[in-house]
C-alpha cells in the first residue's frame, strides 16, 4: 500500500556498511538522525550512491515516505533524479 498523499521533500541521507543483513550487498543508505526518521529507515534510491562514493558519504536527495504491502515504511527516491553530495 503506497502513500500517494505523502509529499516529496529534501532529505539528507548517508551510506553505511551492514554485513549479513539479508539485503542486496553490504552498503546501504539511511537518513541521518537530524532528518526526523528512525535510524533503521531504509532508503530506495540510485545504486550509484552506494557504488560510486566512499561509505559514510552524505547526500541530499528528494524522497518521500512510503511502504509496501506486508513490509514496513521506507524512503523512496527515483533512481534517475539528481542528488547533491553534502559535506
Secondary structure as UniProt FT lines:
FT   TURN            4..5
FT   STRAND          9..17
FT   TURN            19..20
FT   STRAND          27..31
FT   HELIX           33..35
FT   TURN            39..40
FT   STRAND          42..44
FT   HELIX           48..51
FT   TURN            55..56
FT   STRAND          58..67
FT   TURN            69..70
FT   STRAND          73..76
FT   TURN            79..80
FT   STRAND          84..86
//
